[in-house]
């Protein structure tokens, strides 16, 4: 990839989730995988990458803990700030975007530890061409849409379906504008039934800008339930 034209890149890493589906008292981003906390692996990937700076978004009250236990302990000097997240994921993203200024920004879930240099390179090449890019993979299984009674209502064409992952990468002015409008119109959009599940959706809905899909990896899983820890350990042991 040609990087002769220097651009400024940043990453917003989200680690403010409560991880209710994991059970237990330890937040999933702080659980151990192969002897290190889940969040370590995302921070390490961006520390070793071409990305210039990182903002880590954490749960309220966790800033000092994360500064000491992750940033200082592992010498992640690209982490320029650690900030508290908001009530919903999109509030946390908005706060993270306010803490950076760059040409392109990577938004990544800290609960996805199997992030690789190859994924970051593909995403960066894609966003420079299209302005908005998400990584993901085509689904392998047939997907069914259910009705309110649990009956099958429709079967979408599997060839058109992708599992969307992170990082999701955008030209900074584009995503910043989209989130500013989202926060400004939050009550109105909520009342209309809009449910924000990822960053691409914000761009699609509020700017009309198309978002390009590029290959992530089937190993780029999100730690959500206890068995995901064991799966991620196997993937990480391969690197």
ABEGO torsion letter per residue (X at the ends): XBAABBBBBBBBBBAABAGAAAEEABBAAABBBGGBBAAAAAAAAAAABABABBBBBBBBGAAAAAAAAAAAAAGBAABABBBBBBABAAAAAAAAAAABBBABBBBBBAABABBBAAAAAAAAAAAAAAGBBBBBBBBABBBBBBBAAGBBABBBBAAABBBBBOBBBBBAAAAAAAAAAAAAAAAAAAAAGBBBABAAAAAAAAAGBBBBBBBBBAABBBBABAAAAAAAAAAAAAX
